[in-house]
Every structure is written in structure tokens, then in C-alpha cells.
Amino acid sequence: MSSKLKVGIIGCGGIANGKHMPSIKQIKEVEMIAFCDTIIERAKKAAEEYGEAGAKTYSDYKELLSDKSIDIIYVLTPNRDHSPMTIDALNAGKHVMCEKPMAKTSKEAKEMMETAKKTGKVLTIGYQNRFRENSQYLKKMVDRGDLGEIYFAKAHAIRRRGVPTWGVFLDEEAQGGGPLIDIGTHALDLTLWMMDNYKPKTVTGSVYHKLNNQIDSGNAFGSWNPNEFTVEDSAFGFITMENGATIILESSWALNIVEEGEAITTLCGTKAGADMKEGMDSLCINGVDLGKKYVTYPDLSIGSVPFFEGENKTPQVSEQRAFINAVLNNEPLTVLPEQAYVVTQILEAIYESAKIGKPIIF
């Protein structure tokens, strides 16, 4: 009889097919035995492509959760479903990886976190950009103290014309927001993690609906329907932390700007600075040595993230490996729910500040 961990997938859309299921398939200790989607044909297609022989398909996730043989659940649905589905899965005795963001609201995220503590099950959130080569290398530098005290940072998530026109990305009710909660969340998570600073003091936000009513937009994914574009096209946040540090968060799917950059961070410390702005896979370190300014570009072609034989060393696979090791061997999680909760708190505060025209004080 197989001793592998049994996996159930809830949500068989783009993020499941593009990220999670191909990566899970490379982890030898698990097997996908159940698939759920409101569009049953998508669940059946996923089962055929990624499932074990005899894998079951469902259109109701609660029926999937009733299968006591399932150890792990992946919640890969629109944002509005993250909290209730994760909570139900934890209460059903399953470990959970939930795709980012943790939830639409901080209240929902807190309930997820508290349920994980109550049930004793592992809960993590899908912030795979922490597992990139440049992220891992920079984190080691920061933890060693190479940058000194990081007192100013920028979290970058800027596309010139990259509005996702499929699925429910443009639906505020389903998602809770646009680029801020979609890609801004990655940049903010990466920045807070690098700084190891999760104590915000005040947040001021600006949210814009300036380009979402345009047509012939030059969008990379095809023109959007202005009537369906109900979320913001850009959002920006000014965040001060309890220790006095400042973070500027910039996020946009459509902005009249040449320089783009997504899921990257800029860090300014008392000893040195670090910048990912030349590309997601690059890293630039700057400082002063012997009275002279320097700029260096570490060679990241030789990897530093541990991987196992037969597994491709990509951020997506490394993300799965870290989660499975936490479930199997009680190893420390890379993405803690407590950290993802603070990300959601700050995103929510940016939206709320923009709405009321005042800073949010924590």
C-alpha cells in the first residue's frame, strides 16, 4: 500500500495548471488523488493529466474534504474563497497550502491563522518569490548583517500594460481588488520578509481608476472590457513601521511608465543597499568600501536552494518541497501564516486609507 501523502486540489484553473500541479507532480512523497472545480470538466482534465489512477473529481469542495484519506489540500481559487475553504479544510484535519493572497480581508486571514493553531495543522501561503535564487541569496546577506539596519525599502509591482483579462481578476467582489492584492502582495511579502519586520505603525494609500475605462489599450493580454474592469488599475502605499523604517509599495497593471518590475524589492541599509530592479532574476549590491562607491552583481547561476534528485530547481518546486518537508518532518515553514496575515493587514489598510482619505494607524 502506498505510504505517500494524499493531495486534494480545490480549484483547477490557471494558477493550478500553471504553477502548483506541475510542481507537486515532481515531489515523490505525494500523489494527487482528488480534484475539485465548479466547472467539473476542468477537474476531470486535471485528474487525467496529474492525478493517480482512479483519482476522483468533484464540483463541491465539501464532498472532497469528506474523504478521510486526503492529507493535504491546496486552495487555488478566487480570493473570496480562500478563507472559508481553508478553514473548512483545516477543521477537516487537512494540512493546507493556500494560494496568495491569504484572504480578501485581515479578519478572514486571522480566522485562518487561528484555525491552524487550534487544529495543529500546517498552513502556508503561496509566496513562491521567496524561493528565487536572488531572493534566497539576498536573504542570507541580510540575515548576516551585510546591509546593516534596513530603514528604507521599496516594494515594486509595476506593469506598463499587463492587465489579466481572463478569469475573475477584474471582478472586485471575487478578488477584493486589482494589482495591489494580485501582484503588490508578492512585492510586499518579499520586502517584509527581507527586513524581518512585521510591525506596521501607519499606512497611507492611494488607489486609482484612471486607465481602466480605455479601449485599444495595447495590453499584453488583449483589450479589456471597461464595463468589467471594476478593480483599480494602480495603487500605492506609504508604510511606516514601529521601528521607524519606511516602505513604499507601488503596484499597477497599467501605468504610463517605461521601467517595469514585478515581485522585486529595493533595500537601503546603514552598511549597503540591494536592488532587484534590473530584473526578477538579477541582484545588485551597492555600498562604499575604502572611501569608494562600489556596485556588484553576484553570479547566481550556481544555485543555493536545496533540491532533491529528480526535482527541477525552480521556485515553484522549492516552494512545494518546503511545504511537504514541514508536513512530513516538522521542518520550519518558509512562509508563516502570521507573516502572510500582516501582508493582508497592510494591503487592506492601503485600500481603506485611500477610501477615507486618511492614514490608517495600527
Secondary structure as the mmCIF struct_conf table of DSSP 4:
data_model
#
loop_
_struct_conf.conf_type_id
_struct_conf.id
_struct_conf.beg_label_comp_id
_struct_conf.beg_label_asym_id
_struct_conf.beg_label_seq_id
_struct_conf.end_label_comp_id
_struct_conf.end_label_asym_id
_struct_conf.end_label_seq_id
BEND BEND1 LYS A 4 LYS A 4
STRN STRN1 LEU A 5 ILE A 10
BEND BEND2 GLY A 13 GLY A 13
HELX_RH_AL_P HELX_RH_AL_P1 GLY A 14 ILE A 15
HELX_RH_PI_P HELX_RH_PI_P1 ALA A 16 HIS A 20
HELX_RH_AL_P HELX_RH_AL_P2 MET A 21 ILE A 24
TURN_TY1_P TURN_TY1_P1 LYS A 25 GLN A 26
TURN_TY1_P TURN_TY1_P2 LYS A 28 GLU A 29
STRN STRN2 VAL A 30 CYS A 36
BEND BEND3 THR A 38 ILE A 39
HELX_RH_AL_P HELX_RH_AL_P3 ILE A 40 TYR A 50
HELX_LH_PP_P HELX_LH_PP_P1 GLY A 51 GLU A 52
TURN_TY1_P TURN_TY1_P3 ALA A 53 GLY A 54
STRN STRN3 LYS A 56 TYR A 58
BEND BEND4 SER A 59 SER A 59
HELX_RH_AL_P HELX_RH_AL_P4 TYR A 61 LEU A 65
TURN_TY1_P TURN_TY1_P4 SER A 66 SER A 66
TURN_TY1_P TURN_TY1_P5 LYS A 68 SER A 69
STRN STRN4 ILE A 72 VAL A 75
BEND BEND5 THR A 77 THR A 77
HELX_RH_3T_P HELX_RH_3T_P1 ASN A 79 ASP A 81
HELX_RH_AL_P HELX_RH_AL_P5 HIS A 82 ASN A 91
TURN_TY1_P TURN_TY1_P6 ALA A 92 GLY A 93
STRN STRN5 HIS A 95 GLU A 99
BEND BEND6 LYS A 100 MET A 102
BEND BEND7 LYS A 104 THR A 105
HELX_RH_AL_P HELX_RH_AL_P6 SER A 106 THR A 119
TURN_TY1_P TURN_TY1_P7 GLY A 120 GLY A 120
STRN STRN6 LEU A 123 GLY A 126
HELX_RH_3T_P HELX_RH_3T_P2 GLN A 128 PHE A 131
BEND BEND8 ARG A 132 ARG A 132
HELX_RH_AL_P HELX_RH_AL_P7 GLU A 133 ARG A 144
TURN_TY1_P TURN_TY1_P8 GLY A 145 LEU A 147
BEND BEND9 GLU A 149 GLU A 149
STRN STRN7 ILE A 150 ILE A 158
BEND BEND10 ARG A 160 ARG A 160
STRN STRN8 ARG A 161 ARG A 161
BEND BEND11 TRP A 166 TRP A 166
TURN_TY1_P TURN_TY1_P9 GLY A 167 LEU A 170
HELX_RH_AL_P HELX_RH_AL_P8 GLU A 172 GLN A 175
BEND BEND12 GLY A 176 GLY A 178
HELX_RH_AL_P HELX_RH_AL_P9 PRO A 179 PRO A 179
HELX_RH_PI_P HELX_RH_PI_P2 LEU A 180 GLY A 184
HELX_RH_AL_P HELX_RH_AL_P10 THR A 185 MET A 195
TURN_TY1_P TURN_TY1_P10 ASP A 196 ASP A 196
STRN STRN9 PRO A 200 TYR A 208
BEND BEND13 LYS A 210 LEU A 211
TURN_TY1_P TURN_TY1_P11 ASN A 212 ASN A 213
BEND BEND14 ILE A 215 ASP A 216
TURN_TY1_P TURN_TY1_P12 ALA A 220 PHE A 221
TURN_TY1_P TURN_TY1_P13 PRO A 226 GLU A 228
BEND BEND15 VAL A 231 VAL A 231
BEND BEND16 ASP A 233 ASP A 233
STRN STRN10 SER A 234 MET A 241
TURN_TY1_P TURN_TY1_P14 GLU A 242 ASN A 243
BEND BEND17 GLY A 244 GLY A 244
STRN STRN11 THR A 246 SER A 252
BEND BEND18 TRP A 253 TRP A 253
STRN STRN12 ALA A 254 ALA A 254
BEND BEND19 ASN A 256 ASN A 256
BEND BEND20 VAL A 258 VAL A 258
STRN STRN13 GLY A 261 GLY A 269
BEND BEND21 THR A 270 LYS A 271
STRN STRN14 ALA A 272 ASP A 275
TURN_TY1_P TURN_TY1_P15 LYS A 277 GLU A 278
TURN_TY1_P TURN_TY1_P16 MET A 280 ASP A 281
STRN STRN15 CYS A 284 ASP A 289
TURN_TY1_P TURN_TY1_P17 LEU A 290 GLY A 291
STRN STRN16 LYS A 292 THR A 296
BEND BEND22 SER A 301 ILE A 302
BEND BEND23 VAL A 305 VAL A 305
TURN_TY1_P TURN_TY1_P18 GLU A 309 GLY A 310
HELX_RH_AL_P HELX_RH_AL_P11 PRO A 315 ASN A 329
HELX_LH_PP_P HELX_LH_PP_P2 GLU A 331 LEU A 333
BEND BEND24 THR A 334 VAL A 335
HELX_RH_AL_P HELX_RH_AL_P12 PRO A 337 ILE A 356
TURN_TY1_P TURN_TY1_P19 GLY A 357 GLY A 357
BEND BEND25 LYS A 358 LYS A 358
STRN STRN17 ILE A 360 ILE A 361
#
